[in-house]
Amino acid sequence: MSSPDLTDAERQAVLEVVNTPNLAMGPKIDAFEAAFRAYAGSRCALSVNSGTSGLHLCVRAAGVQAGDIVLTTPFSFVASTNVILFERAIPVFVDVDPQTGNMDPVLAAQAVQDLMAGEAAARKWLPRQGVPADGRLKALLPVDVFGQPADFDALTPIAQEYRLKIIEDSCEALGAKYKGRTAGMLGDFGVYAFYPNKQITTGEGGLIVTNDEKAGAYMMALRNQGRDPGDTWLQHTHLGYNYRMDEMSAALGVVQMSRLEHLLTTRQRVADWYTKYLSGIEGVEPPYIHPNTTRVSWFVYVIRFAAGIDRDRMAKQLKERGIPVRPYFLPIHLQPYMIKQFGYREGDYPVTEDLGNRGLALPFSGKMTEEQVSFVCSTIRELIQESS
């Protein structure tokens, strides 16, 4: 599905760390975080061992506690919901925009108003089961789906009116721009992720950016087993976690960040090839780019098939011809553990379910050649023609 873009510079940087006795909590972490403060223009940048860890720390920093409500969407990777559940809080979903797959701000505004109005009005937004009667809405968690930022100018006034924190899941959107502004810096907290299929990679890893220095200090303590400044190695002011990034990963990330513009450009080139070669194939919708998106940061390239084309059959046939593909996304509310805990059913979020049923991620990385892209697209064309 993807391939990281690594050079000898990255390999040498990791080797240099391995040849020292300092494999954790060292200068490479400091350099990696400094690179992100410079990139994002943030006061704080905290490296962590995954995007999921970063989102979880943001949920804690937002003051979310057991029984509280966080408004998010079911069209995402499960981590954006799981981090809410880790705190025994309640993820409440709103459906998404049918073109971008991002949180629908009109629905979000309606949901916030009803959730803040009391139990009677809130009931239509809450899950069927597993929700305490006195849950308080504490935060919004919008997702920048597939590298395209959510509509934050519509979401921010809603949050400000009701004093809600915004946690921006920008794990798929490093490098994206919304009306010229940096994705990840559009809410109170933003999180990037660096799995090998992302725009940059550290193997495993993530990073939090925020201008809230008090929250940043708190999250810094939490990621390091709850140690506050001044605590000794065996003193722990807070209940914390081992969410630290290691020095080898940070060394890899420092070099990757120095190449960020190149990595984004090569991914854009591959996306442009896909758009060109998919043009004119009946029944295939290329990704939609919203006018608010100044720059897409291509994480995956997801097409949608028209009604009447069997997506799963198409995926099977493509794999048989040596082309790896994957449905994107399987709706979170229809994951088995969510059905068991909250009683969700098919039809609860029709836009999310429609996008999940029709979407297919194609092979994608900045290292793909035009010939490979052309082969994928011509194969899709042939299979559609054969089935018609």
Secondary structure as GFF3:
##gff-version 3
##sequence-region A 1 388
A	DSSP	alpha_helix	8	18	.	.	.	ID=ss1
A	DSSP	alpha_helix	27	40	.	.	.	ID=ss2
A	DSSP	beta_strand	44	48	.	.	.	ID=ss3
A	DSSP	alpha_helix	51	61	.	.	.	ID=ss4
A	DSSP	beta_strand	69	72	.	.	.	ID=ss5
A	DSSP	alpha_helix	79	85	.	.	.	ID=ss6
A	DSSP	beta_strand	90	93	.	.	.	ID=ss7
A	DSSP	alpha_helix	105	117	.	.	.	ID=ss8
A	DSSP	alpha_helix	119	122	.	.	.	ID=ss9
A	DSSP	beta_strand	137	140	.	.	.	ID=ss10
A	DSSP	three_ten_helix	145	147	.	.	.	ID=ss11
A	DSSP	alpha_helix	152	161	.	.	.	ID=ss12
A	DSSP	beta_strand	165	169	.	.	.	ID=ss13
A	DSSP	beta_strand	177	178	.	.	.	ID=ss14
A	DSSP	beta_strand	181	182	.	.	.	ID=ss15
A	DSSP	beta_strand	189	193	.	.	.	ID=ss16
A	DSSP	beta_strand	206	210	.	.	.	ID=ss17
A	DSSP	alpha_helix	213	223	.	.	.	ID=ss18
A	DSSP	alpha_helix	247	258	.	.	.	ID=ss19
A	DSSP	alpha_helix	260	278	.	.	.	ID=ss20
A	DSSP	beta_strand	284	285	.	.	.	ID=ss21
A	DSSP	beta_strand	293	295	.	.	.	ID=ss22
A	DSSP	beta_strand	301	305	.	.	.	ID=ss23
A	DSSP	alpha_helix	311	320	.	.	.	ID=ss24
A	DSSP	beta_strand	326	327	.	.	.	ID=ss25
A	DSSP	three_ten_helix	332	334	.	.	.	ID=ss26
A	DSSP	alpha_helix	336	342	.	.	.	ID=ss27
A	DSSP	alpha_helix	350	358	.	.	.	ID=ss28
A	DSSP	beta_strand	359	362	.	.	.	ID=ss29
A	DSSP	alpha_helix	370	387	.	.	.	ID=ss30
###
